[in-house]
């Protein structure tokens, strides 16, 4: 008991002595109050806060404590080294608590710490030389003018250090009324790693997490956005923002979990976002789990391993990781009950997909490994409708689905490589491995007619990959033959898909929108399973002797194989 009493007294003395020296606990924490801030929301506290940051960075002080107050920053404050943890007394995280109504027994104004940023200015800037870890917690950032068109930014990360700055951690903070709440903007594409935003609140922002486009001269084959290795966005309350995440992530886990993304709204300039979550990945695994969407005005989630180019199209796959087997997404436990049917829950491009939810997946060039939905939830994305696509499916799951397609105007043909027509069978495989040479996969084709009401052409092939060929490199070629103004024409179009294939049986289905000149008649088509010899040359696997051709007359059919 005596020892316990002595310990308490000693600790009290340390606290008291530290405060007497204008430092806080053990000399490792400095209080902002010691640098002359006013904190009334009217006086400009920029110089005092900059002085505090400079002091901490110069003296290797690891924590700057932010006491109660409203701190107006008429100009940005700069971090030039990093490594200083910003710790406040707390932020108001529940959106309803900001309402000017008598909702609570004690309706006194919330007492916390807020940084107030004027219009078209920045709050915190982590400059080009920042290399040490970044950590901000328990503070609020508020736009002085509210959300108006412009470039008002709470936290701007601009590091161009020769290696990435990491980790970058935001916890229990509130961002309100910004064009950009947290913005990453650097000439260095890979500028940050292990970004973690947890238990925070975002309300009335144009962009919550935004990775910028880098200058054109610095664009590499990963795409035009800045990127992070490793990203976690979890347990955040996002209410009435335009877009929550716009990012690019590579080679580590992307965890977007247990967030409320309710009520997205137009940008301050009245335009609308294309998706609430818009991310590109390169050899990363996305865990998208437990998120809630409600009252939206745009599509919800767009994930792609193909990178958008400046003209709105996609960069070429050549020399990139687009469609590689390392690009995976796991979808589980999300809720879209609060959105209308005209908005897409998921738009997925060039990914390996493991889905455990019943909501619509609008896919393009995907490898569907798991789909636990009990409805026809696989649909074509807008890009797939326009350009065609091929998709890999677990063979057997959709073998008996033909009857469910009767309402989509499907018509099918069975084709044999030997010239005979018979039903596609899982047991009808070539007895020998197929060796893919310079010519790819070729066989004699039998052309089949196309009705005038046809909207899409399709084909289904089955392969057996028992030895684990990892970079399959297969694509599909549709061959069209038609008559126009008395002359006959031929047209060949290729639709790519994902690389790689799981071991065992796999169905590969190709789709192409019938887009021929007006007046084309007497149309026939066929399809080839083809390959790039540079990727697949010398690889061996089994291919079924038969395949199926089919057509859809419906403009919005489900994307499943037809056997």
Secondary structure by P-SEA (a helix, b strand, c coil): caaaaaaaaaaaaaaaaaaaacccccccbbbcccccccccccccaaaaaaaaaaaaaaacccbbbbcbbbbbccbbbbbccccbbbbcccccccccccccccccccccccbbbbbbbcccccccccccccccbbbbccbbbbccccccccccccbbbbcccccccccbbbcbbbbccccccbbbbccccccccbbbbccbbbccccccbbbbbcccccccccccbbbbcbbbbcbbbbcccccccccccccbbbbbccccccbbbccccccccccccccccccbbbbccbbbbcccccccbbbcccccccccccccccccccccccbbbbbccccccccccccccbbbcccbbbbccccccccccccccccccccccbbbccccccccccccccccccccccccccccbbbbbbbbcccccccccccccccbbbbbcccccccbbbbbbbcccccccbbbbbbbccccccccbbbbbbbbbbccccbbbbbbbbbbbbccccccbbbbbbbbccccccccccccccccccccccccccbbbbbbcbbbbbccccccccccccc
